Amino acid sequence: MNSAVEHIATDQPPDEAKARDLDYGWQSGNQIELLENGEAYFPRVFDAMRAAQREILLETFILFEDKVGHELQGILIEAAQRGVKVVVSLDGFGCGELSAAFLKTLADAGVMVQMFDPASKTLGIRTNWFRRLHRKIVVVDAEVAFIGGINFSADHLGDFGPEAKQDYSVQVTGPAVADLHHFALAQSGRQVRTRRGWRRRQQRPSPWATDSGEGLVRLIYRDNLQHRDDIEEAYIYALSKAKKRAVIANAYFFPGYRLLREIRNAARRGVQVQLIMQGQPDVLLAKLAARMLYDYLLKDGVVIHEYCQRPLHGKVALVDDDWSTVGSSNLDPLSLALNLEANVLIRDRAFNQQLYDSLATLSKNHCQVIPAKDKPRLWLWRLTVGFLVFHVMRHFPALTGWLPAHKPRLKPFESQAHD
């Protein structure tokens, strides 16, 4: 038996989950930098790993055996061999195509590899579709952290071709890294030392910091226990506070009615609301689902752009001049009702402007504007179909969590399976 490679539970066992149900507050004095696409992200995160002295914690939904995956593998092996503690948590579906040899090479070098909800193929098809570990977090030496939507795969680089993804992550340094480090440790099953600021709170911190100072960061996450709606609620609360502008760029957009209503209400009271959606989707159903909601939003003044240069994979938003969020969570049923996700909320004017400028360039140069229609054709049919599809997509993923295949479990990995 090889203890360096383990299977981890779909959800934390009840006793562990209770101990790890923590709310992270706002931390001030941070430095936040937007990293757009793999060209900015991979060099920065790889340099941080190469400089690691004590610890690397990594969670990702996808890791492929391509040029990015092999470079990451080499960096992690080299770090482990020089005595750095390296813990890698991979999703059993997103990383289901990794070869035994690739994982065994990591494990043999001393990297602790964990696979979230792995499942063997049935008739050549993977069946573990739902309740995924969708977070993308890297924390190095508890001093620098990266969080966003970028996986470790070459399709986040422009030279991949027309299917290269448009995406975002952030690098964080400062006090908020301690929260990200604590969270990553707890979720990976490692022992954590709880400090006073991480005790469970009767009242959760507001998604809108009371101070409007610079460098404020708060970690929020979604699980299937006590934090089911935290990310969705943060969007709703921020939009309710919007006075000037709101921009949401999201790859898979099919949120609940409360969030849709808040987007519409913001536009009604004069907020400049802009959505950037997929125009060239990697999943056609995502585009069709989002378009069912367009008429509802367009008639109240929401401006909708479809990004057409390549697949949009980002999960970012900003409100007014200093509130932003970046993370792994889409605004669709899987992310909002089932997957394990993590975002950071940011109150910082410079970062907000940097994100706004990036999205403005995107919408101006590479998007088409969806025109508002005075009288949409077949509106009653579209309304009926949209209603049915909406509720099926909103509730079906959550129902799958009741299936026996997704009961929590923690079992060691047998090395013979990789020989």
Helices and strands as residue ranges (DSSP letters): E 5-8, H 14-20, E 31-36, H 37-50, E 55-60, H 67-81, E 85-91, H 100-108, E 112-116, E 137-140, E 144-148, G 154-156, G 158-160, E 168-173, H 176-187, G 196-198, E 216-222, H 230-241, E 245-250, H 257-268, E 272-278, H 284-291, H 294-298, E 303-307, E 315-319, E 323-327, H 333-337, E 341-347, H 349-366, E 367-369, H 379-400, G 404-406, E 411-412, G 415-418
